[in-house]
């Protein structure tokens, strides 16, 4: 059975905590607990994090059902275990080294590429997207009768990480096997394969992001988060018609950044 909360600790119906419990559930307290666990690997559940990574590809809905369970047991939507972030960082490092090898970069160029991918592509863009989605969801998507609830910023960042992982595997791992021999060749099949992988990767990102916010019962109209699919498909068709090779452009950009 799931643990229950006494009547004294919550107000009637709105999920508010008593002052004593609220002090333990502030954003600062949660952030401190999360960061502290980053240095205690034995306290991290890497097996469960691997399970989440697997199901983000096969059944992402199951991952977000676990977020519901965390809310019921620990009174927070966001992860309190940094194991997923640690494993994602490992994946990011390994895939980026592979990317540098495929692009024939030297040691220091690969290190520069790794720093760029970690701090700009993942963390920097992630902070921007999470903050934007946190603001939009709290400002426009919260149901009027549920104004006592709000989307945690940590949850918004978790949604980004969940959506970023499949994109990372598709563009920084699967794509590596096709870059030199297929994708960057000046042929129709090259930019078709490359751009199709981009379509799948960004489509996964949009879909997993939509699932993340639609899993919150106090949000409304989350289907609008699927609207970028239309723009994505239009850009994909235009790229094929014009012969734009997104992967080739990305490789040229990375090589320019690490010079």
Secondary structure, DSSP 8 states (H G I E B T S, - for coil): ------GGGB-TTT--B-HHHHHHSSHHHHHHHHHHHTT-GGGS-HHHHHHHHHHHHH-HHHHHHHHHHHHHHHS-SS-S-THHHHHHHHHHHHHHHHHHHHTT--HHHHHHHHHHIIIIIIIIHHHHHHHHHHHHIIIIIB-GGGTT----HHHHHHHHHHHHHHHHHHHHTGGGGTIIIIITSSSHHHHHHHHHHHHHHHHHHHHHHHHHHHT-TTB--GGGGGTHHHHHHHHHHHHHHHT--HHHHHHHHHHHHT-
